[in-house]
């Protein structure tokens, strides 16, 4: 049983505050973390390994700058066996297609995986596209929005949580699964895991190793281009009420609900 | 004839989801600028609604593919069939709903046919000089808006969340319905759908609600949600929750609002005892009216609110309930009205 987990290093936005003047994120001082949903994917892999035993091997892959090594070491501390860093200046500026291309080629090169796991989306890009794109490039089926995984020898049974209910699907290997936070509660790394992850070897692969045409790499290989970035103007005029003003505020609100919200 | 603008529609449990009409209307606007047709793709097994509805919202052609294999969502089959239809029709643009279906199938199609895809667009337009699709989406938790183009690959594809665009006025218009035959290769799948369970009554998808009352850690205890339910019931609204309350198991995951939960855009959103982490704000800030209650005068949530109530939520929310019941009698007294009739 070979499992791959695709992870992404993202800015730690949990403690980030908004600038009251501009409404933009204050990024200074925020570190990087493993994308939270990817931790659920790692945990799912570790749980399967616990069930299957040592013949199960977990490889964690990430595309990013050289310091994404930190995220990989954390994944090793959490129980992954191998780590692969996909790093190259030519990868920079990749959109979801060009990112998926690098991951798909790396997955082909590193081994025949039965199961590929990833978070449903990353907290920075929020596209949720890379997982299904990788699956398509590898001609694999893909289950998204997965909230439970039951491992079997020849297949996995997953529950997908969708808008109006849940779907249970049985999927043959090989397949790719993107997971939700409801799947599990990620464990903390053990001290032993932390110690051994510091010394572990990390495989580094570049565009040359993956033999991808330059035309398909990074910004150049991205079908989409960001052509303009704007900061939205704050349009809301906040009415503040405290102390003795609160009742007056509620009455205003009730009037607005009556006249506009419930009328529409 | 110029290549068309295509819409991948959402048909759930035998009925056409309103987002399909919203996108058809937007596709019509774009097609008028490009002087081309609007082609709507419908994949289903059973259907209670009329396909002709799409003509009233601006479609020129409806591609119909009816088969048992579409009874349930199957990522492989839906991807195979949509990819085949795109190859046959050669549209210049494909719009799809940013639902769990669209957000699964469209990236797989993009990977299959090698083109670009922009997720969760809030604005779509045509660039005058080039005729290219301008796709605008919020980035970095909605703090910036990015405009994206797909210059060299076709089709240019975008997903759009429900309720981003309005359903257009109906028009008098006719069109053609074309049958798309699917073959055994397209139906081949290693996914077996075993079971589908709809949400229980009363736990409808909060994304479909016009009014949402959300609670955060400021409630201090799980039972705080009972108070929010009381408020939501008066307004026939749904219940939302911040991520920490989900992690504390005060509320179930389908209620989570935010980047790792659901992105909602109701007419009225209450954020009660929610400080306003970036990840939460990104999930609700496009709501029409935002009301927040928090005891911290510096809470981030106040910056995105129309009504900001600073104080103890256990004083303020009961007051809201009391005044709503008093001022909106027909909703809160509905049951008494019924008994009078008898």
Interface residues (C-beta under 8 A of the other chain):
Chain A: X13 X14 X16 X17 X18 X20 X23 X24 X25 X36 X37 X95 X96 X97 X100 X121 X123 X124 X125 X126 X127 X128 X129 X130 X131 X132 X133 X134 X135 X136 X137 X141 X142 X143 X144 X145 X147 X157 X160 X161 X162 X163 X164 X165 X166 X167 X168 X169 X170 X171 X172 X175 X180 X181 X182 X222 X223 X224 X225 X226 X227 X228 X229 X230 X231 X232 X234 X236 X237 X238 X239 X240 X241 X242 X243 X246 X247 X249 X250 X251 X252 X253 X254 X255 X256 X257 X258 X260 X261 X262 X264
Chain B: X12 X13 X72 X73 X75 X76 X79 X99 X100 X101 X103 X104 X105 X106 X107 X108 X109 X110 X111 X112 X114 X115 X116 X117 X118 X119 X120 X134 X135 X138 X139 X140 X141 X142 X143 X144 X145 X146 X147 X148 X149 X150 X151 X152 X153 X189 X190 X191 X192 X193 X194 X195 X196 X197 X198 X199 X204 X205 X207 X208 X210 X211 X235 X243 X246 X253 X254 X259 X260 X267 X268 X276 X277 X278 X279 X281 X282 X288 X289 X290 X291 X297 X300 X302 X303 X304 X305 X306 X307 X308 X309 X310 X311 X315 X316 X319 X320 X323 X324 X327 X328 X331
